[in-house]
Amino acid sequence: MYASTVPMDSSKLVLLLSFSYILLHQPSLTAAQPNFNNYNCNYNNTGNYTTNSTYQRNLNSLLSSLASDTQIDYGFYNLSVGEFPDRVNAIALCRGDVAVDVCRSCVNDSTHKILEVCPNKMEAFGVYELCMIRYSNRSIFGVVNEEPYIYRANRKNVLDVTLFNQALQTLFARLQAKAASGNSLKKFATGNQSAGVETVYAIVQCTPDLSKGQCSSCLLDVFRMIPNCCDGNVQGKIGVRLIRPSCNLRWEIGPFFNGTLEILPSPPPPQISSPTSLPAPAQDEIESAESLQFAFSTIRDATEDFSEKNKLGQGGFGAVYKGALPSGQEIAVKRLSKDSGQGDLEFKNEVLLVARLQHRNLVRLLGFCLQGIERLLIYEFVPNASLDHFIFDPIKRVHLNWERRYKIIGGIARGLLYLHEDSRLRIIHRDLKASNILLDEEMNPKISDFGMARLFVVDQTQGNTSRIVGTYGYMAPEYAMQGHFSVKSDVFSFGVLVLEIVTGKKNSFRNGNDIEHLLSHAWRNWREGTAQDMIDPVLSSGSATEMLRCIHIGLLCVQENVAERPTMASVVLMLSSSSLTLQIPSQPAFFMNSSTYQSDLSSSMEHNSRVTESSLSESVAIPLSKNEVSITELYPR
């Protein structure tokens, strides 16, 4: 480039420097990159596979198939090889504007590079400039995966942060809607928007296996993280890439993608603006709710008109049916027991909030259906039923060795922590129990029925009673007796659940001719130094230290004093750090001897005939104070 002696105004100089930067840093669209821009190995701590193992053979076969596939010309590859526990799932995705040959070359390179940078890892995620690849032993199709989170940013700042943010917001809202409306082959959009002397160019993209609502929600999550993510390194920068496994966003101040460009006018200046905050996209969120709505006829056909043979069970909020959509996707449909007492608009808003709670240890809400007084919730189908079908079954319990049980305990803890502290809203589950913990094909736990109470008025329950349904044995004393509940009520229920998982006993069980309460049983054995006698006899192998530590944690969670119970954040830390010293627990709530408990149980059984000797953990109606039913704190994260 020749130096110029002609004076140049500042705006032209900025444009020239910007385009010079783009020319110097723009990757070629005709050749794949030799090295990953970013990669992450074993991001969920799933461990390593051994050399020459079945998993390695499946992985090599899968990557070879991806690299040699010449039938796909739309840039999205998804494939699974093998059977559990050696099943490998993989996704490769090219940027939506690259040519077919460039895409295939990039994917081919990625299949080789991922093994080089992540040797012997059970899962890995690698990102090139024009494509990315991901494989895992977990289910990843049709799931919004938030981790790992990768970003890249240019260090240079835009000229006017407020004006640029306003332009980016307007552009993103348009691209988000366009990409989410894509089909099962491509969910991708590009565009540009004037921001004064600068112009912002952007692309957004989702993996096409996501639904419209999932894609929209994933992109919105990424966009809303801009002000606070990455140690403040992306706010107001001239070029940024924000990448999640399921969706990504990129912007620059010059063109970097293929396609026709049209410079759109600057949006009107905001009435209130701040150079340090990025306004959320201005869009009607009810439109997002509409994208989650299923036609009643679709769900009726999927469940064969809610046939009895497809009925999976009956919960406190209604019956659950298995179904299959026309695409072949299996679903679970919860048919709410009666009208929720809300109008359609309010119900849609509530569903939208719950649907945006995405975590690997929560059952995913796919959508809803409204017709007359019918209210249906459509969830992902989780194949291995619920936890109670395993730990309380004399035959199936052997399938849950200690390694799996410990993994289940940790997964439930992380799911609850997300609901309590890390999600947009602080959700109190209120009915955590073994039958509300579903197990996927890899026996990973998924909490179900979270946020359900948001969909009902305060005095709603199944049937016509004006009392909220709880489950005897799991409820904290302050909830059962006074109607007070908080995150610590969930901690109590979690403690009961941990003790059930370790011992293989229900929270009330037969001990000879007596019926004994598990908390009393656990407390006596712990105080007498015989806690090891409580461990499920089928757990002949595994870490006895971990089992005893879990009993200790369980007892900390069920202490009668609410303030003494740990938070779920503390519980997760206790489970992950064996060096952390645990406090001495105090006596649990509901501590009683066998005869006292049997008398109390008899009274309870008279109150609700559904509680039987063979099923002592069924739901019983407990009167609650209407002044103390704040289930969710309505403020964003």
N, C-alpha and C positions, 0 to 999 in steps of 0.2 A: 504494500500500500504506500502510495506517495504521500508525503507531508504536504499540507495545504497552507498557503499563506493568506488565503482569503478569510476575513473575520467570519465567525459563525455564531449565531445566537445560541443561547443555552439549550433551548428545546431541541433544535436540530442536532446539537452535540450529543445530547442524551440519547436520541434515537440512533445516531450513528454508533455510539459506544455499545448500545444494547444489541443492535444487529451484528456488530463485530463479535460480541460475546457469544451470540447464538451460532455464528458460523464456526467459531473456534471450538464450541462445546457440543454442537449438534451431532448425534451419532448417525452413522450411515444407515439408510433404510434399505440397503441392498446386501448387507452382510451381518451375520449374527456376531455377537461380542464374545471374545475368547474367555473372559472371566466374569463371574457374577458380580454385579454391583453390590449386592448384599446377599447374605444367606444366614440361615439359622438352623442349627442341628438339635434335634431332641428337645424341642421347646416345651413339650409337656412332660418331660422327664419319664418317658416311656421306656428308656433303657436302650441297650444294645442287643443286636442279634449276633449269634456266633457264626464263624466262618463255616461254610458248607452246610448251614442249617436249611430247613425247609423254607423259612422266611427269606433267606438270602436268595434261594433259587426262584422263589416266587417274585421277588423284587427284580432280579435280573431279567426274568421273562417279561415282566410288565414293562420295564423301561425299554427293552428291545422292541416290544410291540408298539410302544409309543413312537419310537424313533423311526420305525419302518412303515408306519401307517400313511399310505398315499391316498386314502379314500376321503379323508377329512380335508375340506377346503374352506372352513369357516373359522379356524383358529382355536377351537376348543376341543381338548382331548380329555376324556375321563374313562378310567378303566380300573377293574379290580381283578386280582388273580389270587386263587387259593381259597382255603376255608379257615374259619376261626380255629385256633388262635394265630394261625400263620397267614391270614389274609392280608393282602397289601392293596390299598386304595390309592389312586393317583389322579391328579389333575394337572394338565398343562394348558396354559392360556396365553395366546399371543395378543399383542395390542391390536385393537380392532381395525386399524387403518393400514396394516402392513400386507405386502403381497404374499401369496400362498407359498411360493418357493422360499421367501425369506423366513416366513413363519416356520416351515418345516425344518429349515437349517438351524434355526434358533432352538427349536424343541430338541432336535437331534443332539446339538451341543450340550443342552442342559441335562439330558439323560446321562451323559458321560461325566459332566462336571460335578453333578450332585453327589455321585459316588466318590469322587476324588476329594471333595471338601468335607463330606460327612461320612467317612468310612464306618461301616458297621452300626449305623444309627437306625433305630426303628422308625423314625420319622425325620423329615427334613423339608426345608423351604428355601428355594433359590430364586433370585430375581435378576434377570437381565434387563437391558434397556428396552427390548422389544418383546420379551416373553418371560413367563415365570413357570416354575414347576414345583409341585408339592406331592409328597407321598406320606402315608401314615398307616399304622395298623389299626387306627380308629376309623369310624365312619365319618366321611367328610363330604358326601354328596347331599345337596339340598340343605346343608347346615351352614349358618352364618358363623364363620370362625373369626374371632377377634384377635387371636394371638398366632404368631408373633406380629408385632407392629413395627414396621420399618419406615424410616423417612430419610430423605435427602433434601438438602436446601442449599441454595446459593447464598453466600454471605452478604451480598449487596442488597441494600434496601430500595424500595420504590420511592418515588419522589413525594407523593402525597398518600400516606397510609390510609387516611379516612376515605378519600375518594376512591382509592384502589380497592379497599375492602367493600365499599358499596357496589362497585362494578363487579367484583368477584362474587358477591352474594347474589346479585341479579343473574349473572351468568350461570352460577351453580344451580339455582332453582330451576332454570330452563333445562339444563343438561341432565339433572337428576331425574326429572320426569320423563325425558326422552329415553334415557338409558334403561330405566326401570320398565318402560313399556316395550322393550325389545322382546324377541322371542327366545326359544330354548337353544338357539344357535349363537346368538350374539346379543349382548346387552352393553352397548357402547355408544358414546355421544361425544362430539367435539363442538367447539364454538369459540367465539371471541366477543369482547365487549370493550368499548372505549372507556378509558379512565383518565381523561384529560390528555396530556401529551403522551401518555403511555397507553398501550392496549394490552389487556390481559387475554391470553389464549389458554384454553383448558381442555382436558379430556377427563371423562369419568367412565368407569367400566366396572361391571360385576361379572362374576362367573355365571354363565347362563343357566346353571342348574338351580339358581335361586328363583323364587317367585317374584312377582312384581313388588309385592309389599316388602319382602326380605331385602331385595336390592335397594329399594328406596330408603329403607331404614338403615341399612349398612352404610350407604353413602352419607346419609344425614349424620350418623354417628361420627364418621371421619371428619366431615366438615365442621361439626360443632367442637371438635377437639382442637381446632387450630389455635385459639387464643392461649390455651394452657399446655399444649403438648410439647414434648421435645425440648424441655428447658427453655421455652420461649424462642426457639431458634427458627421458627417458620413464619411468625407473624410479620407481615409487611415485607417479606423477601421477594425478589424479582423472579425466582424460580424455585418450585417446591414439588417433591413427590411424596405422597402419603400412601402407604401400601399396607393393606391387610390381605390375608389369604383370599378373602371373599370379594373384596372390592378395592378400588384405588382411585386416587384423584391426583392430577398433576396440573400445574399452571406455570406459564412463562410469560415474559413481556414481549415475546416475538413468536412467530409461527414455528411450530416444531412437528406438526402432524400433516398427513396428506389430506387433501380435500379442498373444496371451494371455501374461501374465506370472505366474509362480509363484515365490514366494520360497522357495528351498531352504535347508535348515539349514546352518550353518557346518560345515566339515570339521573333524576332530580336529586339534589343534595338532601341528605337526611335532616329531619328537623332537630334531632338530638344526636350528636356523634361524639365519639371519643377516639383519639388516636391509638389508645391501648386496648380497645375492645372491639371484637368483631361481631356485628349483629347477626342473629340467627336468620336463616332463610325465611323470607316472607311468603308463606304458602299456607293454604287451607289444609290443616292436618286431617280434616275429615275426608279429603280426597284420598289420603293414604289409607284411611279406614275402609273406604269403598273398595280399594284394591284387595282387601282381605276378605271381602264378602263373597260367599258361595251361594249359588242358587239352591233353593230348598229341594228342587227336583234332582239336582246333582247328588246331594247328600242322601236323599231318599233312595235313589238308584244304587248309590255306593254301598249302602247298608242293607240292600234288598228289603226296603220298606221297614227298617228297624226290626228285622226278624229276630226271633228269640235265639236262633242258632248263632247269630252274630253278636249276641250280647256278651260283653266281657265281664261285666259286674255292675254292682249298684253302689254308688257312693253317697256321701251326705248331701251332695248337690244334684244328684240325678243319675240316670243309667248311662252306661258307656257301651258303645257298639264298635265293632271292627268293621272297616269298609275299605273299598278300593276305588280310587278315582279313575276316570277314563284313561289317564296316562299310565295306569298300573301302580301308581304310588299308593302304598297302604296307609290308612289313616285310622285314628281313634276318634269317635264322635261322642261328645258328652251332651246328652239331651237334658237340659236343665229341667228340674222337677216342676216348675211353674213359672209364671211371669215374674221377672225380677223386680217389678215395681218401678222400673225406670222407663223413660221414653226411649225411642229408637236412637235419637241423637246422642243421649247420654250413654246409652249402652255401647254404641260404636266408639265413643271416646274412651270408655273404660277398657274395651277390648284392645284398642290401639296401644294404650299404655302397657298392658300386660304382654302384648305381642312383641313389644320392643325390649322386653327383658330377655336378653340372649346370653346364655351361659351353658357350657358343656354339661353341667350337672343339673340343668332344668329341662323338663319336657317342653318342647317347642310348640307354641301355639301357632298354627298355620292360618287360621281365619275363623270366621263365624258365619252364622246364617240367621236371618230374621224372617219370620212369616207369621203374621197374626200374633198369637201369644207364644208361638214356638221360638225358643232361643237355643241355638246349637253352637257348640264350640268344637272346632276341628283341630286336632292335635296330630303331631307325628305319631306313628305307631311304634311302640317299643316292644320288641318281640319276646323278651324273657319274663313277661308278667312282673309281679311285684315281689319285693324282698321277703314278705311274709310267706310266700309260696315255697321259699327255699329254707330259711333258717328255722322254721317251725315244722318242717316236714321231715320225718325220720329217714326218708330215702334221699330226697333231693338235697338235704343239708350237706351231704358229703361232697357235693359239687362246689361248695364254698369253702375252700381251704383258707388258712389264715391270711395268706398273701392277698387273696381276693377280698376277704372281709375287711382287712386293714385298708385296702384301696377304696372300698365302699364307704367306710367311715370317713376317710379323708375327703372323698368326693362330696358326701352330704355336707360336711363341714364347710367346704369351699362354696357350695351352692347356697347355703344359708348366709354365709358371710357376704356373698354378692347381693342377696335380697336385703340384708340388713344395712350394709354400708356402701356397696359399690355400684348399685343400680341407680337409675334416675330417681326412683322413689324408694323410700324406706318401707319395705313390705314385711309385715309380720305374718307368718304362714298361718298360725293358729291351730293347725290340725296335723302337725308332723307326726307320722307313725309309719310302721313298716309297710303297710298296704299302700301308702302314698309315695313310696320309693320304688320307682320302676327300674328295671335292669335292661340295658341294651344288649346287642348281640355279643359284645365283648365283656358283658357283666359290669359295665360302668353304671353307677347310680344316677338316676335323674329324678329330681324332686317334682312331683305332680301336684296339682290343685293349688299352687301358689297364686296369690292374687285373686282367688275365687271370691273371697268375701267382698272384694271391690265391686263385683257384678250383682250384688244383692243389697236390698235395703236392710236396715239394722235388724229388724225382727223377722227376717226371712229365714226359712229353714225348709227341709223337706216335710211334706205333709202340711198341716194347718196350724201347728203350734207356733207360739210367738217367742220361742226361745232358740238361741243359736245352738247348733249341734256341736258337741265336743266328743272326745273319745276318752272314756274312763281309763285311768291308769297312765295316760300321757299328759294330762293337764296339770299345770302348775297349781299349787294351792291357792294362790291369790286370784287365779282365773276361775277355778272351780267354785270357790267359796264367795268371792266378792265381785267377780266379773272384771277384775283388773288384768290387763295383759299388756305386754311390752315385748321387746326383743328378748328379754330374759325369760319370758314364757316359752319361747321357741327353744332357748338354751336348755330349759328343763326337759322339754320333750326330746331334744337331741340326746341328753344324758340317759334317759330311759331307753332310747333306741340303741345307744352304744352298748349298754348293759345287755340288751336282748341279743345283739349281734355276737358279743363275746361268749355269752352263756348258752345261747340257743334256746333260752326260755322266754315265754311270754311275760309281760309285766305282772301277770297274775298266773300262778301255776299250781298244780297239785304237788304236794310234798307228803307222800304217804296218804293218810286219810284227810289231811288238812289242805286248805288252799292258802298259799303263801304269796305275799307281795314281793316282787323282785327287789324293790329298793330296800326293804327290811332284810331280805336274805343277803343282799350284797353288803349292806352296812355291817351286819353281824360278822360275816366272814372276813371282811376287811379289818375290823377291829380285833378279831381273834387271830389274825395272821394266817388264815386259811383261804385267802382269796383264790389261790390256784385251784382249789376244789370246785370252784364255780365254773371254770372254763369248760366249754362244750367238749365232751369226750371225743368227738370225731376230729378234734384239732390235735392230733397226735404229733404233728410236726409244725414247725413255725416258731417264731420268737416268743418264748414265754415272757420275756421282759416287756415286749410290746403289748402282749395281752394284758398283763397286770397293770401296765401304765394306762391302758385304755379303761380298765375298771376304775382306776384312780381318777381319771379325767371324767368318766361318767358320774362318779360320786360328787365331784366338784360341781357338776352341772345341775344336780338335783338337790342341792342344799336348800333348806327351807327359806333362809334369808336371801331375798332377791339380790341385794347388793353384793353378797359374797359369791354369787355365781359368776363365772368368767364371761366375757363377751366372746362372740364367735371368732373375732380376730385373735384373741388370746388362745382359744381352743386350737385354731389352725397352727399357731406357733408351737403349742405344746406337742401337737402330733408330728410336726416336721422337725423338731429339735429335741433329740433324746437327752441332750445335756442340760436342758432347762429344768431347774428344780421345781417340783410341784408343791403347792401348799397342802396343808393337812385339811381334809374336808371336815365339815361339821355334820351333825346328824341330818339325814335327808328329810324332806317333807313326807308326810303320810307314813312315818315309821310306826309300826304296830306289830303285835304278835299275831300268830295265825288265827286264834279264836276270835280276836277283835275284828280282824279283817274279814273273816268268814261271815260274821254277823253283819258287818257293813255291806258285804257283797250281796247277802240275801236280801237286804232292804233294797239295794240297787236293782236286783233282778226282778223284784216285785214292781219297781217303778217302770222298767222297760223290759218287756218280754223278749226282746231280741238279744239280750245278753244271756248266753247259755254256758254250761260248764265246758263245752268243747270250743267255745269261742268267747273268751272272757275279755276281749279287747274291742267289742263292738261299740258303736256309737250310743251314747245316752244323752238325753237332753238335760242341760244344766241351765237354770235360770241365771241370767246375766243382768247387771246394772246397765240400763240404757245410756247412762252418762259416761260410761267408761269403755266405749267400743271403738276407739280410734285405732283402726287396723293399719292404715297407711298414712304416713306423714307426707302431705302434698307439697313437696318442694323439689325442684330439680337438682341433680348433682352438678 
